[in-house]
C-alpha cells in the first residue's frame, strides 16, 4: 500500500480530450482495509479508463518446508479483494516460484491461500518457476505436483481463462478493461518450441488484442535498475516478442534486484520489459505486491510497490525492518510509464478516424448561428479579403474577413487541422500581433439578424481553439477569441472599467480562459475564470448562461471559478458581437463556432464529442451556443481594456442601431462620416460623448455635459 494514496484515487473518467487540436503519510490499517470492507465482492468496472493489473512476484520463501509463513501472501490477497472495486483490479498475475522446493505439501499449502481469490471469483494466472517444477526440463516434462494444484483445471471457472497448451504448463487469459479486451500469457519457466508456436497461433486468432507476456525468466537488472535480457530471455525476444507487435509489456521474476528497460521490436515500437522480485528482502519479500495502474485517459501506467501485510500492522508495533519495507518508493519500484495507447496499438488495432458530420446532424432547435471552417479554402491558402464564412444555421449571420491596415493576406489562412472528433474537418489559422496591431478577423454584417437578439433566456457559446507552442513566449496576453462590440459605458455601466467591452471571451497573460461580461442587473463586470490552457492541443470551450448564472466548461468539464451572483444577459442596448480572433498568434487555429438558444434538457459537452464553435440564445450547456451579434463597419478595434482583464485588443467594431430599433436614451452610438467613432453615454447627472480613432482605437476627445434637471 503506498503512502501516497492519491496515486490510486485519480479521476476514474475524463471528458473530452483537448487534442487536435513523492510520498505522503502511510495509511493506517483502518484506512487500508476497514474503509473498504463494504466494497468487498463488488465487481470492477470494465469500461473505466483507469484499471489495475496486480502482479505478485516470487513467494517461494513463504512456502519453504517447515520454515515458511503464508501470512504475508494471505494479507496481499485479502488486500486485493477489499481494494478490488476502489482500484478497479481486473486481473492478478503471479510470476512463478510459488514455492521453494516443488514439494506437493508446499504447493497444496500455497493453493489454499489462492482460494481467497477463488472465493471472490477474482481472476488470476500462475506460472511455473524453476523452484516449482523439474527445472532441467522444458514444459514437456509431464505430470507434476505443480500441475495438480495450478494446472488448467484451476482456472476453468474463471471468465478470463481461454485456453492452455496440451502439457498444461502454459495458459492464456483475456480480460476486459478500459472498454477493450486485453490478452495475457502465462508461460512456463522453459517454454518449448511447440509452446512458442502455440503463442503465435493465439496471437493470430486475436489479431487486434494488445498482449502482456508473463514468464519467470526473461530479464535481469543491475543495481541501478537497468534491465537486460537473460540468455533465455534473448531466445524469447528473438523467436517471439520482437516479431509480434501486439506484445507491448513483459513481466518476469526470478532475478533480483528489480529493474526495467525499453526495447524496440521489428515494427519499430516500444516493448516495456520489467523484472520484479523481492525474495531477497526482509521476510522473503513480505508478500510484496506491485500494482500497475493503467490510465488510458492520461496515456500512463502508474506503478507502485508495497506490502499489504506490513501495512495491516499497527504502525506503533512495526519493527524497524517492517517500517522500512512497508512501501518501496525509489524510482525502480514506484514510477510511471508514458504510453500513447492508441498510437502504440495502431499497427494491429487502428482506430479509424471519425469522419465529418453533416450540418443537419449538428443543428438543434434554437441554433441562431453556426459557422464551420472546412470549406474556407485549400489547406494553407490565405482567406481572401472580403471572403465569407456562411452561417449554416440558415439565419443569414454570415462572417466576412476584415484585415487590419499593414497586414498581408497570410494573416488569416485556411487549415486542415482539426480536433480528431470535430464535426467539421477544418479550421482557420490566424496570424496576428500587436504593437503595432496586425492581423485579420471575422465579423458579422451590419444587418445580420443576430445583431438584434437580446438573449433574455440565456445563451451558449462554443468553440474549438488551439494555441501555438510558443504562445507564452510572445506578446499576446489577453487576446480575445470572441468579443461583443461596444463598451460598458455604452450600456450605461459605471462600475469597474466602463471602457471594457460588453462581453469578451479571452485568454489571459498565462493563457487562462476568461469570460467577462457586463450583465443587465449589475453595474460592473462579471467574470468566469478558467485554468491555464496547454499549448499545442485543441480544446473545446463552452460558456453557458441560463438567464441567471453563467458557467464555463472546458472539454465538457465544469470549471471552478464561475460567479454565483445571478447575472442576466449582456447589456441589451449594444446588441452586437464581433466573432473573431484578436490578436491571434501564428499557429493559432480556431475550429467551428456556433450560437444556439437555450436548451435546458441538454447536458454539457462531456456527454459526447466536442462540437464546433457555435452560439445560442439560450442554454445548450455546451451542446450549442448563440450570442447576440451585430458587427459594425468602421473601427478595427474593440474598446481598449485597461484593467488586468486585457491589454488593448487589435480589433474593434462600430455598432449603429438598426433602422427598426428605437432610440435608447441610456446608450447610443452614432457613426460620423469622418474616420472616428462617437459613443454617447447618458447618466442621471451627466452625458458623456467620447470620440475614438478608427485605426488605433485610442480616445481622441471627450465632452461631458451636466444635465440641468440634475442640478434642480
C-alpha positions as CSV (number, residue, x, y, z in Angstrom):
1,X,0.0,0.0,0.0
2,X,1.6,3.3,-0.9
3,X,2.0,6.2,1.4
4,X,0.6,8.4,-1.3
5,X,-3.0,7.4,-1.6
6,X,-3.6,10.0,-4.3
7,X,-1.9,7.7,-6.8
8,X,-4.8,5.4,-6.6
9,X,-7.5,8.0,-6.3
10,X,-7.0,9.7,-9.6
11,X,-10.0,10.5,-11.9
12,X,-12.0,7.4,-12.8
13,X,-13.1,9.2,-16.0
14,X,-12.3,12.0,-18.3
15,X,-14.3,14.2,-20.6
16,X,-13.3,15.2,-23.9
17,X,-9.6,15.5,-24.8
18,X,-8.4,18.7,-26.0
19,X,-6.4,17.1,-28.7
20,X,-6.3,18.1,-32.3
21,X,-6.5,20.4,-31.8
22,X,6.5,11.9,-3.6
23,X,5.4,10.3,-0.6
24,X,2.7,11.4,1.9
25,X,1.7,9.7,5.1
26,X,1.3,6.0,5.4
27,X,-2.3,4.9,5.8
28,X,-3.4,3.2,8.9
29,X,-4.8,-0.3,8.8
30,X,-8.3,1.1,9.1
31,X,-7.7,3.2,6.1
32,X,-6.1,0.4,4.2
33,X,-8.7,-2.3,4.9
34,X,-11.7,-1.3,7.1
35,X,-12.8,1.5,4.9
36,X,-13.2,-0.9,2.0
37,X,-15.0,-3.7,3.7
38,X,-18.3,-2.6,2.2
39,X,-16.7,-2.8,-1.3
40,X,-15.7,-6.5,-0.9
41,X,-17.3,-8.5,-3.6
42,X,-18.0,-5.6,-5.9
43,X,-17.0,-6.2,-9.5
44,X,-14.5,-4.0,-11.3
45,X,-15.7,-1.5,-14.0
46,X,-14.7,-2.9,-17.4
47,X,-15.3,0.4,-19.1
48,X,-13.5,2.8,-16.8
49,X,-10.4,4.3,-18.4
50,X,-8.4,3.6,-15.2
51,X,-7.8,0.0,-14.1
52,X,-5.3,-2.1,-12.3
53,X,-3.2,-5.2,-13.0
54,X,-1.9,-6.7,-9.8
55,X,1.5,-8.5,-10.0
56,X,2.8,-10.9,-7.4
57,X,6.5,-12.0,-7.8
58,X,8.4,-14.9,-6.2
59,X,6.8,-16.1,-3.0
60,X,8.9,-19.2,-2.6
61,X,10.4,-18.4,0.9
62,X,6.8,-18.1,2.3
63,X,6.3,-21.8,1.4
64,X,9.6,-23.5,2.3
65,X,9.0,-26.8,4.1
66,X,8.7,-26.0,7.8
67,X,10.4,-22.7,7.5
68,X,7.8,-20.6,5.7
69,X,4.8,-18.4,6.7
70,X,1.8,-17.9,4.3
71,X,0.5,-14.9,6.3
72,X,2.1,-12.2,4.0
73,X,0.5,-13.7,0.9
74,X,-2.8,-14.1,2.7
75,X,-2.7,-10.4,3.6
76,X,-1.8,-9.4,0.0
77,X,-4.7,-11.4,-1.4
78,X,-7.1,-10.0,1.2
79,X,-6.0,-6.5,0.3
80,X,-6.7,-7.2,-3.4
81,X,-10.1,-8.4,-2.5
82,X,-11.0,-5.4,-0.4
83,X,-9.4,-3.0,-2.9
84,X,-10.9,-4.6,-6.0
85,X,-13.6,-2.0,-6.7
86,X,-11.7,1.0,-5.5
87,X,-8.6,0.2,-7.5
88,X,-10.6,-1.4,-10.3
89,X,-8.4,-4.5,-10.2
90,X,-9.2,-6.5,-13.3
91,X,-6.6,-9.3,-13.1
92,X,-3.8,-10.7,-10.9
93,X,-0.6,-12.3,-12.3
94,X,1.8,-14.4,-10.3
95,X,5.3,-14.6,-11.9
96,X,6.4,-18.0,-10.7
97,X,8.4,-19.7,-7.9
98,X,5.3,-20.0,-5.9
99,X,7.2,-22.4,-3.5
100,X,10.8,-23.2,-2.7
101,X,11.2,-27.0,-3.1
102,X,8.5,-28.0,-5.6
103,X,7.1,-30.2,-2.9
104,X,3.5,-31.3,-3.0
105,X,2.8,-30.2,0.5
106,X,4.2,-26.7,-0.2
107,X,2.1,-26.4,-3.3
108,X,-1.0,-27.6,-1.5
109,X,-0.4,-25.0,1.2
110,X,0.0,-22.3,-1.4
111,X,-3.1,-23.4,-3.2
112,X,-5.1,-22.9,-0.1
113,X,-4.0,-19.3,0.1
114,X,-5.1,-18.7,-3.5
115,X,-8.6,-19.8,-2.5
116,X,-9.0,-16.3,-1.1
117,X,-9.2,-15.1,-4.7
118,X,-11.2,-18.1,-5.8
119,X,-13.9,-17.4,-3.3
120,X,-14.3,-13.9,-4.6
121,X,-14.1,-15.0,-8.2
122,X,-11.1,-12.8,-8.8
123,X,-9.3,-13.9,-12.0
124,X,-5.6,-14.6,-11.9
125,X,-2.8,-16.6,-13.5
126,X,0.1,-18.6,-12.1
127,X,3.1,-19.9,-14.0
128,X,5.8,-22.4,-13.1
129,X,9.2,-21.1,-11.9
130,X,12.3,-23.1,-11.6
131,X,11.5,-23.9,-7.9
132,X,8.0,-25.2,-8.8
133,X,9.0,-28.0,-11.2
134,X,11.9,-30.0,-12.5
135,X,13.9,-27.1,-13.9
136,X,16.1,-29.4,-16.0
137,X,13.3,-29.9,-18.5
138,X,11.1,-27.7,-20.6
139,X,7.3,-27.7,-20.4
140,X,7.2,-31.2,-21.9
141,X,8.3,-32.6,-18.5
142,X,4.9,-34.3,-17.9
143,X,2.8,-34.6,-14.7
144,X,3.9,-32.8,-11.5
145,X,2.6,-31.7,-8.1
146,X,2.6,-28.2,-9.6
147,X,0.0,-29.2,-12.3
148,X,-2.1,-31.0,-9.6
149,X,-2.6,-27.6,-7.9
150,X,-2.1,-25.0,-10.5
151,X,-2.9,-26.8,-13.7
152,X,-5.6,-25.6,-16.2
153,X,-8.4,-27.1,-14.2
154,X,-7.9,-24.4,-11.5
155,X,-8.8,-21.6,-14.0
156,X,-11.6,-23.2,-16.0
157,X,-14.3,-21.5,-13.9
158,X,-12.8,-18.1,-14.5
159,X,-14.4,-15.9,-17.1
160,X,-10.9,-14.7,-18.3
161,X,-9.5,-18.2,-18.9
162,X,-9.4,-19.0,-22.6
163,X,-7.0,-21.9,-23.0
164,X,-3.8,-23.8,-22.3
165,X,-1.2,-25.9,-24.0
166,X,-1.7,-29.6,-24.1
167,X,1.0,-30.1,-21.5
168,X,-0.9,-27.8,-19.1
169,X,2.1,-25.5,-18.2
170,X,1.1,-22.5,-20.3
171,X,-2.2,-20.6,-20.2
172,X,-3.7,-17.5,-21.8
173,X,-6.3,-15.2,-20.5
174,X,-8.4,-12.4,-21.9
175,X,-9.8,-9.7,-19.6
176,X,-11.8,-6.6,-20.3
177,X,-10.7,-3.2,-19.1
178,X,-10.8,0.3,-20.3
179,X,-13.6,-0.6,-22.7
180,X,-11.5,-3.1,-24.6
181,X,-10.1,-6.6,-24.3
182,X,-6.5,-7.5,-23.3
183,X,-4.6,-10.7,-23.8
184,X,-2.2,-12.1,-21.1
185,X,0.1,-15.1,-21.5
186,X,1.4,-17.0,-18.5
187,X,4.4,-19.1,-19.9
188,X,6.4,-21.8,-18.2
189,X,9.9,-21.4,-16.9
190,X,11.1,-23.0,-20.1
191,X,8.5,-23.0,-22.9
192,X,9.2,-25.4,-25.7
193,X,9.3,-24.6,-29.4
194,X,5.8,-26.0,-29.7
195,X,4.6,-23.6,-27.0
196,X,6.0,-20.7,-28.9
197,X,4.1,-21.8,-32.0
198,X,1.0,-22.0,-29.8
199,X,1.6,-18.4,-28.6
200,X,1.8,-17.3,-32.3
201,X,-1.4,-19.1,-33.1
202,X,-3.2,-17.4,-30.2
203,X,-2.0,-14.0,-31.2
204,X,-3.1,-14.7,-34.8
205,X,-6.5,-15.7,-33.5
206,X,-6.8,-12.4,-31.7
207,X,-5.0,-10.1,-34.0
208,X,-6.4,-6.8,-32.5
209,X,-5.7,-7.5,-28.8
210,X,-2.8,-5.9,-27.1
211,X,-0.8,-8.6,-25.2
212,X,1.1,-8.8,-22.0
213,X,3.6,-11.7,-21.7
214,X,4.4,-13.0,-18.2
215,X,7.0,-15.6,-17.6
216,X,9.6,-16.4,-14.9
217,X,12.9,-15.8,-16.7
218,X,13.3,-13.1,-19.3
219,X,15.4,-10.2,-18.0
220,X,17.7,-9.3,-15.1
221,X,18.8,-5.9,-13.8
222,X,21.8,-4.2,-12.4
223,X,22.0,-2.3,-9.1
224,X,20.7,0.8,-10.8
225,X,17.6,-0.9,-12.1
226,X,18.7,-1.1,-15.7
227,X,17.3,-4.3,-17.1
228,X,18.8,-6.5,-19.8
229,X,17.7,-9.8,-21.4
230,X,18.9,-13.0,-19.9
231,X,20.1,-15.8,-22.2
232,X,16.7,-17.4,-22.2
233,X,15.1,-14.0,-22.5
234,X,17.1,-13.3,-25.6
235,X,15.7,-16.6,-27.1
236,X,12.1,-15.4,-26.3
237,X,12.8,-12.0,-27.7
238,X,14.3,-13.2,-31.0
239,X,11.8,-16.0,-31.7
240,X,8.6,-14.4,-30.4
241,X,8.4,-11.0,-28.8
242,X,10.1,-8.8,-31.3
243,X,8.2,-10.4,-34.2
244,X,4.8,-9.7,-32.7
245,X,3.8,-6.1,-32.3
246,X,0.8,-7.0,-30.1
247,X,3.2,-7.7,-27.2
248,X,3.9,-4.3,-25.6
249,X,4.7,-5.4,-22.0
250,X,6.7,-8.3,-20.5
251,X,6.8,-9.1,-16.8
252,X,9.1,-11.6,-15.1
253,X,10.6,-12.5,-11.7
254,X,13.4,-15.0,-10.9
255,X,16.2,-12.4,-10.7
256,X,16.8,-9.6,-8.3
257,X,17.1,-6.6,-7.9
258,X,14.1,-5.4,-9.9
259,X,14.5,-3.2,-13.0
260,X,13.2,-2.3,-16.4
261,X,14.2,-1.4,-19.9
262,X,12.5,-0.5,-23.2
263,X,13.3,-2.5,-26.4
264,X,12.3,-1.7,-30.0
265,X,10.5,-4.5,-31.9
266,X,10.6,-5.2,-35.6
267,X,7.7,-2.8,-36.1
268,X,9.7,0.0,-34.6
269,X,7.5,0.1,-31.5
270,X,8.5,0.1,-27.8
271,X,8.2,-3.0,-25.7
272,X,8.5,-2.4,-22.0
273,X,10.5,-5.1,-20.2
274,X,10.0,-5.3,-16.4
275,X,11.5,-7.5,-13.8
276,X,10.1,-7.6,-10.2
277,X,11.3,-9.8,-7.4
278,X,11.7,-9.2,-3.6
279,X,12.5,-12.6,-2.2
280,X,16.0,-11.3,-1.2
281,X,14.4,-8.7,1.1
282,X,13.0,-8.9,4.7
283,X,10.7,-11.8,5.4
284,X,11.0,-13.3,1.9
285,X,9.7,-10.1,0.3
286,X,6.9,-9.6,2.9
287,X,4.3,-10.6,0.3
288,X,5.1,-7.5,-1.8
289,X,2.5,-6.6,-4.4
290,X,3.2,-4.4,-7.5
291,X,0.2,-2.6,-8.9
292,X,0.1,-1.5,-12.5
293,X,-2.5,1.3,-12.7
294,X,-3.4,1.7,-16.4
295,X,-4.8,5.2,-17.2
296,X,-6.0,5.2,-20.8
297,X,-7.1,8.8,-20.5
298,X,-3.7,10.0,-19.4
299,X,-1.8,7.5,-21.6
300,X,0.1,6.4,-18.5
301,X,0.8,3.4,-16.4
302,X,1.5,4.3,-12.7
303,X,3.4,1.6,-10.9
304,X,3.7,1.2,-7.1
305,X,5.1,-1.5,-4.8
306,X,4.2,-2.1,-1.2
307,X,3.5,-4.8,1.4
308,X,-0.2,-5.1,2.4
309,X,0.9,-7.5,5.2
310,X,3.1,-4.8,6.9
311,X,0.6,-2.1,6.1
312,X,-2.1,-4.0,8.0
313,X,0.0,-4.0,11.2
314,X,-0.4,-1.4,13.9
315,X,2.2,1.3,13.0
316,X,3.3,1.5,16.6
317,X,4.1,-2.2,16.7
318,X,6.0,-2.5,13.5
319,X,9.6,-3.5,13.9
320,X,12.5,-1.5,12.4
321,X,12.7,-3.6,9.2
322,X,8.9,-3.5,8.7
323,X,9.0,0.3,8.9
324,X,11.5,0.3,6.0
325,X,9.6,-2.3,3.9
326,X,6.0,-1.0,4.1
327,X,6.4,0.7,0.7
328,X,9.2,0.9,-1.8
329,X,9.3,4.5,-3.2
330,X,12.6,4.5,-5.0
331,X,12.4,5.2,-8.8
332,X,12.9,1.5,-9.6
333,X,9.8,0.5,-7.6
334,X,7.5,3.5,-7.9
335,X,7.4,5.1,-11.4
336,X,5.2,6.0,-14.3
337,X,5.4,4.8,-17.9
338,X,4.1,7.0,-20.6
339,X,2.4,5.1,-23.4
340,X,0.2,6.6,-26.1
341,X,-2.0,3.5,-26.2
342,X,-3.9,4.5,-29.4
343,X,-0.7,5.2,-31.3
344,X,1.2,2.1,-29.9
345,X,-1.7,-0.2,-30.8
346,X,-2.4,1.4,-34.2
347,X,-0.3,-1.2,-36.1
348,X,-2.6,-4.0,-35.2
349,X,-5.8,-2.3,-33.8
350,X,-6.1,1.0,-35.6
351,X,-8.9,3.3,-34.5
352,X,-10.5,4.7,-37.7
353,X,-10.8,8.5,-37.6
354,X,-14.3,9.8,-37.2
355,X,-15.5,11.4,-40.4
356,X,-17.1,14.8,-40.6
357,X,-20.7,15.0,-39.6
358,X,-23.3,16.8,-41.8
359,X,-24.6,20.1,-40.7
360,X,-28.1,18.7,-40.3
361,X,-26.9,16.4,-37.5
362,X,-25.4,19.3,-35.6
363,X,-28.2,21.8,-35.7
364,X,-30.6,21.7,-32.8
365,X,-33.6,23.8,-32.1
366,X,-32.5,27.3,-31.1
367,X,-29.3,27.4,-33.0
368,X,-29.1,31.0,-34.2
369,X,-25.6,31.0,-35.8
370,X,-23.3,28.1,-36.8
371,X,-20.0,28.6,-38.5
372,X,-17.6,25.9,-39.6
373,X,-14.4,26.4,-41.5
374,X,-13.9,23.2,-43.5
375,X,-15.0,24.9,-46.8
376,X,-13.0,28.2,-46.5
377,X,-10.3,27.1,-48.9
378,X,-7.4,24.6,-49.6
379,X,-5.1,23.9,-46.6
380,X,-2.6,26.7,-46.1
381,X,-4.0,29.2,-48.5
382,X,-4.9,32.7,-47.5
383,X,-8.5,33.5,-46.9
384,X,-9.3,36.3,-49.4
385,X,-10.2,39.8,-48.2
386,X,-14.0,40.0,-48.0
387,X,-14.4,36.2,-48.2
388,X,-17.5,35.0,-46.4
389,X,-18.0,32.2,-44.0
390,X,-21.6,31.1,-44.2
391,X,-23.9,30.8,-41.2
392,X,-25.1,27.2,-41.6
393,X,-28.0,27.7,-39.2
394,X,-29.8,29.3,-42.2
395,X,-30.3,32.6,-40.4
396,X,-28.0,34.6,-42.5
397,X,-25.5,35.6,-39.9
398,X,-22.5,35.2,-42.2
399,X,-19.0,36.3,-41.3
400,X,-16.7,38.3,-43.5
401,X,-12.9,38.7,-43.4
402,X,-11.5,42.1,-42.4
403,X,-7.8,42.8,-42.5
404,X,-6.1,45.3,-40.2
405,X,-4.1,48.0,-42.0
406,X,-0.5,46.9,-42.7
407,X,-1.3,43.2,-42.6
408,X,-0.9,40.9,-45.5
409,X,-3.2,38.1,-46.8
410,X,-1.4,35.5,-44.7
411,X,-2.9,37.0,-41.6
412,X,-5.8,34.5,-42.0
413,X,-5.3,31.1,-43.7
414,X,-7.4,28.1,-44.1
415,X,-6.1,24.9,-42.3
416,X,-6.9,21.2,-42.5
417,X,-6.1,20.9,-38.8
418,X,-9.0,19.9,-36.5
419,X,-9.8,18.0,-33.4
420,X,-10.0,14.3,-34.0
421,X,-13.7,14.2,-33.1
422,X,-14.6,17.6,-34.5
423,X,-17.7,17.6,-36.8
424,X,-16.0,19.8,-39.4
425,X,-12.6,18.8,-40.6
426,X,-11.0,22.2,-40.9
427,X,-10.1,25.4,-39.2
428,X,-8.8,28.9,-39.7
429,X,-5.2,29.8,-38.9
430,X,-4.9,33.4,-37.6
431,X,-1.5,35.1,-37.7
432,X,-1.6,38.4,-35.8
433,X,0.2,40.5,-33.3
434,X,0.0,43.8,-31.5
435,X,2.2,46.9,-31.0
436,X,1.5,47.6,-33.8
437,X,-1.7,45.8,-34.4
438,X,-1.6,43.3,-37.2
439,X,-3.9,40.5,-38.2
440,X,-7.4,39.8,-39.5
441,X,-10.7,38.9,-38.0
442,X,-14.2,37.8,-39.0
443,X,-17.3,40.0,-38.4
444,X,-21.0,39.8,-38.9
445,X,-22.7,42.2,-41.3
446,X,-24.5,45.4,-40.2
447,X,-27.9,43.9,-41.0
448,X,-27.3,40.4,-39.6
449,X,-30.3,39.1,-37.7
450,X,-28.1,38.0,-34.9
451,X,-27.3,41.6,-34.1
452,X,-30.8,42.3,-32.9
453,X,-31.1,39.3,-30.5
454,X,-31.1,40.1,-26.8
455,X,-30.9,36.6,-25.3
456,X,-33.3,37.2,-22.5
457,X,-33.4,33.5,-21.5
458,X,-29.7,32.8,-21.7
459,X,-27.1,31.7,-24.3
460,X,-24.4,29.2,-25.0
461,X,-21.2,29.8,-26.8
462,X,-18.9,27.0,-28.1
463,X,-15.7,26.9,-29.9
464,X,-12.6,24.8,-30.7
465,X,-9.3,26.6,-30.1
466,X,-5.7,25.6,-30.4
467,X,-2.8,27.7,-29.0
468,X,0.7,27.7,-30.6
469,X,3.6,26.1,-28.8
470,X,5.3,29.5,-28.2
471,X,2.2,31.4,-27.1
472,X,3.6,32.2,-23.7
473,X,7.0,33.4,-25.0
474,X,5.4,36.1,-27.3
475,X,3.3,39.2,-26.6
476,X,-0.2,38.0,-27.0
477,X,-1.6,38.3,-23.5
478,X,-5.4,38.9,-23.2
479,X,-6.1,38.1,-26.8
480,X,-9.8,37.8,-27.4
481,X,-11.5,34.8,-29.1
482,X,-14.9,36.4,-29.4
483,X,-15.9,40.0,-28.5
484,X,-19.3,41.7,-28.3
485,X,-18.6,45.2,-29.6
486,X,-19.4,48.2,-27.6
487,X,-18.2,49.1,-24.1
488,X,-19.8,49.1,-20.7
489,X,-20.1,52.8,-20.8
490,X,-22.2,52.5,-24.0
491,X,-24.7,50.4,-21.9
492,X,-24.7,53.0,-19.1
493,X,-22.3,51.0,-16.8
494,X,-20.1,52.9,-14.4
495,X,-18.6,50.1,-12.3
496,X,-15.1,48.6,-12.8
497,X,-13.8,49.9,-16.0
498,X,-16.7,51.1,-18.2
499,X,-14.3,51.2,-21.2
500,X,-14.1,47.4,-21.2
501,X,-16.1,45.5,-23.9
502,X,-19.6,44.5,-23.1
503,X,-18.6,40.8,-23.4
504,X,-15.4,39.1,-24.3
505,X,-14.1,35.5,-24.3
506,X,-10.4,36.0,-23.8
507,X,-7.1,34.3,-22.8
508,X,-5.1,35.9,-20.1
509,X,-1.3,36.5,-20.0
510,X,-1.0,33.0,-18.6
511,X,-3.4,31.7,-21.3
512,X,-6.2,31.1,-18.8
513,X,-9.7,31.4,-20.2
514,X,-11.8,34.3,-19.2
515,X,-15.4,35.2,-19.9
516,X,-16.0,38.8,-18.9
517,X,-19.4,40.5,-19.3
518,X,-21.5,43.4,-18.1
519,X,-24.8,41.7,-17.0
520,X,-28.0,43.7,-17.2
521,X,-28.5,43.6,-13.5
522,X,-25.0,44.5,-12.4
523,X,-23.1,47.8,-12.8
524,X,-19.7,46.1,-13.0
525,X,-18.1,43.2,-14.8
526,X,-19.0,39.6,-14.0
527,X,-16.1,37.2,-14.8
528,X,-15.8,33.5,-15.2
529,X,-12.2,32.3,-14.9
530,X,-10.7,29.0,-16.3
531,X,-7.3,27.4,-15.8
532,X,-4.3,28.0,-18.0
533,X,-4.6,26.0,-21.2
534,X,-1.9,23.8,-22.7
535,X,-0.4,24.9,-25.9
536,X,-0.3,22.7,-29.0
537,X,-3.6,21.0,-28.2
538,X,-7.1,21.5,-29.4
539,X,-9.6,22.2,-26.7
540,X,-13.3,22.8,-26.6
541,X,-14.7,25.7,-24.6
542,X,-18.4,26.4,-23.8
543,X,-19.9,29.3,-21.9
544,X,-23.5,28.6,-20.7
545,X,-25.9,31.2,-19.3
546,X,-29.3,30.1,-18.1
547,X,-30.7,33.6,-17.8
548,X,-29.3,34.0,-14.3
549,X,-25.9,32.3,-13.9
550,X,-23.1,31.7,-16.3
551,X,-20.9,28.5,-16.2
552,X,-17.8,27.8,-18.2
553,X,-16.8,24.3,-19.4
554,X,-13.6,23.1,-21.0
555,X,-13.7,19.7,-22.8
556,X,-17.1,19.2,-21.2
557,X,-15.8,19.6,-17.6
558,X,-17.3,22.3,-15.4
559,X,-14.7,24.8,-14.2
560,X,-14.4,26.1,-10.7
561,X,-14.4,29.9,-10.8
562,X,-18.0,30.6,-12.0
563,X,-19.8,33.5,-10.4
564,X,-22.7,32.6,-8.1
565,X,-24.3,36.0,-8.2
566,X,-27.2,35.9,-10.7
567,X,-26.4,37.9,-13.8
568,X,-28.6,38.4,-16.8
569,X,-27.6,38.7,-20.5
570,X,-25.1,41.3,-21.6
571,X,-26.3,44.9,-21.7
572,X,-29.0,44.9,-24.3
573,X,-28.5,48.4,-25.5
574,X,-25.5,47.4,-27.5
575,X,-26.6,44.2,-29.2
576,X,-23.6,43.5,-31.3
577,X,-20.9,40.7,-31.0
578,X,-17.9,40.6,-33.2
579,X,-16.8,36.9,-33.7
580,X,-13.1,36.7,-34.5
581,X,-9.7,36.1,-33.0
582,X,-7.9,39.2,-31.6
583,X,-5.0,39.4,-31.8
584,X,-4.4,35.8,-32.8
585,X,-1.0,34.3,-32.8
586,X,0.8,32.4,-35.6
587,X,-0.4,28.8,-35.4
588,X,-3.5,29.9,-33.6
589,X,-6.3,27.9,-35.1
590,X,-10.0,28.3,-34.5
591,X,-12.3,25.5,-35.1
592,X,-16.1,25.8,-35.6
593,X,-18.2,28.4,-33.9
594,X,-21.9,28.0,-33.1
595,X,-24.5,30.0,-31.3
596,X,-27.8,28.5,-30.1
597,X,-30.8,29.2,-28.0
598,X,-31.1,27.7,-24.5
599,X,-31.8,24.0,-24.2
600,X,-32.1,23.2,-20.5
601,X,-32.6,19.5,-21.2
602,X,-29.1,19.2,-22.7
603,X,-26.0,18.3,-20.6
604,X,-22.5,19.6,-21.1
605,X,-20.4,18.5,-24.0
606,X,-18.7,16.0,-21.9
607,X,-21.6,13.7,-22.6
608,X,-20.4,13.4,-26.2
609,X,-17.8,14.6,-28.6
610,X,-17.0,18.2,-28.8
611,X,-18.8,20.3,-31.3
612,X,-17.6,23.1,-33.4
613,X,-17.9,26.7,-32.4
614,X,-21.4,27.9,-32.2
615,X,-23.5,30.4,-30.3
616,X,-27.0,30.1,-28.9
617,X,-29.7,32.4,-27.5
618,X,-30.4,30.0,-24.6
619,X,-28.6,27.4,-22.6
620,X,-27.2,24.5,-24.6
621,X,-24.9,23.5,-21.7
622,X,-22.0,23.0,-24.0
623,X,-24.1,21.5,-26.8
624,X,-25.0,24.6,-28.8
625,X,-24.4,28.3,-28.3
626,X,-25.6,31.6,-29.5
627,X,-24.8,35.2,-28.8
628,X,-26.3,38.4,-30.0
629,X,-24.1,39.8,-32.6
630,X,-24.1,42.7,-34.9
631,X,-20.7,43.7,-36.2
632,X,-20.4,47.2,-37.5
633,X,-18.5,48.7,-40.3
634,X,-15.9,51.2,-39.2
635,X,-13.4,50.6,-36.3
636,X,-10.9,47.8,-36.3
637,X,-10.6,47.7,-32.6
638,X,-12.6,46.7,-29.6
639,X,-12.7,49.4,-26.9
640,X,-9.3,49.3,-25.1
641,X,-9.2,47.3,-21.9
642,X,-7.0,48.9,-19.3
643,X,-7.6,46.7,-16.3
644,X,-5.8,43.4,-15.9
645,X,-8.6,41.7,-17.8
646,X,-7.0,42.5,-21.2
647,X,-4.5,44.8,-22.8
648,X,-5.7,46.9,-25.7
649,X,-7.0,44.5,-28.4
650,X,-6.2,44.9,-32.0
651,X,-9.8,44.8,-33.3
652,X,-12.9,46.9,-32.8
653,X,-16.2,47.5,-34.5
654,X,-18.7,50.3,-34.6
655,X,-22.3,49.5,-34.0
656,X,-25.1,51.5,-35.4
657,X,-28.7,50.8,-34.3
658,X,-30.9,49.1,-36.8
659,X,-33.3,51.4,-38.6
660,X,-36.1,49.4,-37.0
661,X,-34.6,49.8,-33.5
662,X,-36.0,52.5,-31.2
663,X,-33.5,55.1,-30.0
664,X,-32.3,54.3,-26.5
665,X,-31.6,57.2,-24.2
666,X,-29.3,55.2,-21.9
667,X,-26.7,54.4,-24.6
668,X,-26.3,55.1,-28.2
669,X,-23.7,55.0,-30.9
670,X,-23.6,57.3,-33.9
671,X,-21.5,56.9,-37.0
672,X,-20.0,60.0,-38.5
673,X,-18.6,60.3,-41.9
674,X,-15.2,61.2,-40.5
675,X,-12.8,58.3,-39.5
676,X,-13.9,58.3,-35.9
677,X,-16.4,56.5,-33.7
678,X,-18.6,58.5,-31.3
679,X,-20.1,57.0,-28.2
680,X,-22.8,58.7,-26.1
681,X,-23.4,57.6,-22.5
682,X,-26.2,59.2,-20.7
683,X,-26.1,59.1,-16.8
684,X,-28.6,60.5,-14.3
685,X,-26.5,63.6,-13.8
686,X,-24.4,64.0,-17.0
687,X,-23.9,62.9,-20.6
688,X,-20.5,61.9,-21.9
689,X,-19.6,62.0,-25.6
690,X,-16.3,60.3,-26.5
691,X,-14.6,60.0,-29.9
692,X,-12.3,57.1,-30.8
693,X,-9.8,57.0,-33.6
694,X,-10.9,54.3,-36.1
695,X,-7.5,52.8,-36.8
696,X,-5.9,53.0,-33.3
697,X,-8.9,52.7,-31.1
698,X,-7.5,55.4,-28.9
699,X,-9.8,58.0,-27.4
700,X,-9.2,61.4,-29.1
701,X,-11.7,63.6,-27.4
702,X,-14.3,63.7,-24.7
703,X,-17.1,66.1,-23.8
704,X,-19.1,66.0,-20.6
705,X,-22.3,67.9,-20.2
706,X,-24.2,68.3,-16.9
707,X,-27.9,67.7,-17.1
708,X,-30.0,70.7,-15.9
709,X,-32.5,68.6,-14.1
710,X,-29.7,67.1,-12.0
711,X,-28.9,70.5,-10.5
712,X,-32.6,71.0,-9.6
